[in-house]
Amino acid sequence: MVTTKFRATHALLAGASAIFLLASCTQEQQNKISRDIQNWTGTNGVLEVYAGEKVVRRFLKIDKLSTGMGTDDNKPRPYRYGYGVLDENLNFAADPGEKKVYFEISDYGSNYLFFESPR
């Protein structure tokens, strides 16, 4: 229980830090940060999907989160996609039997938090 609250607090702090960072930047810097977030490439990303204050889905070990692009106009679309291990029991570990899956997350109506895993 304490660990879950710590993780949630850590995730909220990461999100708040990103908002603060964007608010303190020039428009040009904000655009670059936004592009970097939209097309994140790293080694150990985590995506949490929320229903209210509760985490309902978690994807682990994401190495790339990309912005959907239009086929004909090559313009960004309002969703992100990637591959990650679906953490079915929400224990923050990729357990045996939990598989890497493709996912999409919409910018409309989806409450989610993406961050690099601290582990």
ZIFENDA-V805243 format. One record per pair of residues at least 24 apart in sequence whose C-alpha atoms are under 7 Angstrom apart, sorted by the first residue. I is the first residue (numbers start at 1). J is the second residue. D is the distance in Angstrom with one decimal. If there is no record, write none. Layout:
i->[I,I]
j->[J,J]
d->[D,D]
This chain:
i->[15,38,38,38,39,39,39,40,40,40,41,44,44,45,45,45,46,46,46,46,47,47,47,47,48,48,48,49,49,49,50,50,58,58,58,59,59,59,59,60,60,60,60,61,78,78,79,79,79,79,80,80,80,81]
j->[113,65,66,67,65,66,67,64,65,66,65,116,117,115,116,117,114,115,116,117,112,113,114,115,112,113,114,111,112,113,111,112,86,87,90,84,85,86,87,84,85,86,87,85,106,107,104,105,106,107,104,105,106,105]
d->[6.9,6.8,5.8,5.5,5.4,4.4,6.0,5.6,5.1,6.6,6.6,5.8,5.6,5.7,4.3,5.5,5.7,5.4,5.9,5.9,6.9,5.8,4.5,6.7,5.5,5.3,6.4,5.9,4.4,6.6,5.3,5.8,6.1,5.4,6.4,5.2,5.2,4.6,5.7,5.3,4.9,6.5,6.7,6.2,6.1,5.2,6.7,5.5,4.3,5.4,5.6,5.3,6.5,6.3]
